[in-house]
């Protein structure tokens, strides 16, 4: 999963080792997002850190990653599915690479194209790039918002960001009080929408946006939005064929991994379609994971079993029992903001079970 965090100081009066120690504590608060390793750097006024879950380029993909001249440094959470294609394009333009990671491709793409690099990235991401020469921070979040990003600008002029709200708490420097508008939205919808944060004066970078921090000022810009213009008319059969190919392509590019990979399977249309496509694209049985209940009205295991048997998967099941409520404290810690969908509880247990077998699930 990975996680990023960091801050930009208004000045560098505070010793570098003190800032490094604070950054280390911020990273430690999200160690479960990246249990494999930690990377940090204090460069000028900026301190960037990340916790890594190794999926691609396990041997040489450590972060932060710098450009050849040392001017740009990146920390990255996510996965870029077309990074190999972009790497070939950038190599042809004269860029040289020290790793085989998608992280390094992003920082070179930014070096070449600036903010327009976002148009070329296909994947899920939140990343931060510090430019030492211009002393500017560039942060971007993927189009749909799969990867989270919180930020705040303190009264002392310090900019803080992180994949989770708790990293900002560890840094400190701002008052932790509930935003009444966010609370109202939560009570209305059961979650805190993207335009709010449960903590006043903290913001979430919206999906499809980038942020630039420079000279004490924060500017955000939308780089993508859903295209709702009318499309050309086609026969139903053509749309069905196109949908099939798009699903196949989407699944195939997500199978790039150097670690074991599986899928959640409920037996419904969505998960069965994805697992079916994975089975076509894989030479080995797909590892699938399902959750069930003793109460028949909630239990979907019979459908998952039908799909698993039909598709020949390596199937694993977990039954939820009443002691599920013992983990509510853990879930509250992980979510940071209030979240009222009770399916989060069994999904959390299902994820823990799957982690005993695989590192990545679709």
N, C-alpha and C positions, 0 to 999 in steps of 0.2 A: 504493500500500500504506500509506504513512504510518507514523510511529512517534512515540511520546511518551516523555518522561522528565522527571525532576525530583526535588526533595528538599525536605524541611521541616527547618529547623535548630532545634536545641533553644533557641537564643537568636539574637540578631542582632548579636553582638559582631563577627563577621566583616563587613568592609565589603561593601556591596551590589555594588560593581564586581567584587570578588573572587569573590563567589558567581555573578555573571552570567558571568564568564569560565569558571568551572568548568562551569556549565550549557551554555555554548557548546561546550565540548569534549565533553560528554556527547552533545549533539545531533550533533556532527560524526562521532561513531563510528557513527551509523546513517544517514548521509547517503543511502545507496543506497535506504533505505526511502522517502525523500521527497526526490527530486532537484530538485523545482521551487522550494521556498522553505523558509525557517526562521522560526519565531516563538518568542519567549521573553518572559518577564516575571518580575521579582523583586518580589513583593508581600508586605510584612511578612516573616514567617519562611519563606515558601514561594518556591520557584523552579520555574517550569513551562516546559517547552520541547517543541517538536514539529518534525518534518520532514514536509513535505507533498508528496504526490503528488496533483496537482489533478485531480479528476474531476467534482465538482459545484460550481457557483458559483465558477468559476475566477477571476473578476474581484474579488469582494468576500468570499471565504470565508477570508481569512487568520486565523490563530489566534496566540495565545489570543483568545477572544471573551469579553466581559464582559456582564453584565446592565446595564440602563439606569442603575441606581444605583451601578455599579462594585463591588458587594459580592462577586459571584460571578465566577470566571474559570475557563474550561474549556480543556483540550487533549484532542483526540479522534483516535483511529485507528479507521477503519472506515467503514461506510455504513449509514444508517438509511433503509429502503426506504419507510416510511410517513410520512416527515417532512412532506410537503406537507399531508396530512390532519391531522397533529398541529399544524402551524402554524396552520391555520384554526381549530382548537379553541382554541388558546392566544390567538389574536388576539381571538376572541369573549369571552375572559375578561379582556381589557384589556392583554395583552402587546403591545409594539411591537417590530418587527424592523428591523435595519439591513442585513441581508444576506439572500440567498436560500439559505443553506447549512443542511444538516442539523445542523451543529455548534451553531448558535445555537438551534435548536429544542430540543436536549437540555438546554442550560443553563436555558432558560425553563421547560421541563417539570420540571426539578429544583426551580426556584424555586417553581413552583406546587404540585407534588405530593410533593416530597421524594423519599425512596427509592422510593416507589410509582411514580415515573416509569418505572421499569424495566419495569413490567407493560405499559406502553404502547409501548415501543420494539420495533420489528420490524427486525432487521438483524444485522450483525456489528459488534462494537465492543469497545474498551477505552477508557475515558476517565477523566480526573481533574478534579475540581471543587474549587477552593479557596475556602472561605468566609472572607473577611477579618475579618468581625465576630466569628465564633465561633472563629476560628483552627482550623478543622477541614478535613480533606481527605477527600473522598468519591471512591472509585475503584470502578468496576464493569466486569465482563467479560461478554460475551454468553453466551447460554444453552448453546451447544455448545462454546464456547472456540476459535472461529476466530482471534480476535485475542489474542496473548499478553500476559502481564503478570507481571513479576518484581518482587519487593520484598524489602527487608531493613530491620531496625532495628539500627543500630550500637550498640556499647558506649557511645559518646558521646551516645546518644539522638537521633541523626539518622535520619530516615526517608527511604529512597531507593527510587525505583521506575523502571521502564522497560519498553518493549516488548521489549527484548533484554537479556540478561545483561551484555553488554559495556558498556552504559551505566553499570551499577552498578560495574563494574571501574574505569571512568574516574573516577568520583567517589571511590572508595577508602573507607577508614575501616573495613574489615572484612578478616578473614583469608580468603584464597582457598585453601581446602583441600577435597578431595573428600569427599562424604558417602558412607560405606561402604554404607549402606542403598540409596542411589540407584544406586550402582555395581552392587550385587547385582541390583536391579530391571532395570537396563539389560542385564546379562548374561543375565537370564531372558527378557526380552521383546523386546530389540532396540531399545528406546527408554526414556527416563526418564518414567515415568507422572506424571500431574498432581500427585499428592500428594507427590512428591519434587522436589528440584532437585539437580543433580550437585554443586553447591557447598553445603557445609554452612553453615547459618545464613541461606541465601537461600531464599525460598519463591516458588511460583507461585500467583497467585490462581486458584482452581479455576473452571471453567465454571459459570455460573449463580450466582455469588457476587458480593457487594459487600463493600467494606472501608471502614472509617471509622478515621481516625487523628486523635486529639485528646488533648492533654495528655500526650503521651509514650506513649500506649497504642494498640495496634492491635486492632481487633475485626473479625471477618469473619462474614458471615451469608449463608446460602443464600436466594436469592429465587425460584429456579425449579428444578424437577426433572421428569424424564420421568414422565408420567402412565401408569401401568401398569394402571389399573383396566379392567375389562372394558367393551367397547363393545357397542352394540346390534347384533343380527344383521340383516343385509341380504342380499338376493340378490346373487350374484356380479356380475351386470351392473351393479347400482347402485354396488358398490365400484369397479368398473372405470371407470365414468363419473366418480365422485368423484375417483379417483386422477388421471385425465386433467385434470380441472379444476384440481386442486391443483398439478400440475406446470406447467400453463399459467400459473397465477397467479404461482407462484414464479419462473418464468423471466421473465415480463413485468415484474415489479417490479424485477428485476435489470438490466433494459435501460435504466434511467434513467441517462444519462451524457452529459457534454458533450465526451467524448473518444472516439476510435475504440475499438471493442469487438469481440471475437471469441470463439473457443472452442477448447479442446483436443478433438481427435477421435481416438479409438482405433479406432472401428468397432464397439465393444462396445455392450451394451444401454444403459448409463447415458449415455455421451457422445452416442450417436446419438439417443437420446430428447431430450436437451437441445438439440442442434443442430437436430433436426427441428422442435422447438417454436419455436426462434429463427427458423427459416426461415419459419414461418407468421406470425410476429409482425413480421417485418422486411420493408421494401419493397425492400431491396437484398440481394444474395447475402451470406451470412454468411462472414466470414473464418475459416477453420478451419486448425488446425496439428496436424501429426502427426509422430511420430518413428519411425524404423525402424532395422533392423540388417542387416548383410550375412548373418548367420546365420539361415537360414529358421526354425529352431525358436523364435527369439525375435521374429521379425518379424511385425508385425500390419498393415503398411501396406496389404496387399491388401484387408483388411476396411475400413480407413479410406477407401480409394479408392472402394470400392463405395458406402459411405454418402455420401461427398462428391459422387459423380457423381449418385446418386439424388436428393440434396437440392439439387443445383445450387449448391454453395458455392464460394467463392473459396479454393481449397485450396493449402496450403503444406506441404512435407515437409522433414525433416532426417534424415540418416543418421548414426548414431553409429559412430565408428571407434575403434580401440584407444587412440588418444591421449587418449581421454576421461579417463584417470587423471591427466592433467596438471592437471585442475581440482579434484582432491580437496582441496588446500589451501584454495582459495576456498570450497568447500562447508563445510568444517570451520569456517571463520571465520563464515559466515552462520548456521550452526545453533546455535552456542554450546555446546549439550549434545550428547553422543554420540548417533548415530542410525544404525542398522544396516540400513536398507532401501536396497538398492543401486539401486532405481528412482529415488532422489533424484538420481543423476548424470545420466541422460538427461533427467529432468524439468527440471533446472536449465538444460541446453542448449536444451531446447524453449522454455523461458520466455524465454531470451535471444533466440532466433530470433523469437518472437512479438512481443517488444518493439520490433523493427524495423518492425512493421506496426500494432500496436495498443497501447493503454495498459492495457486491462482485458480479462481473459478469464474466461469461465465454464468 
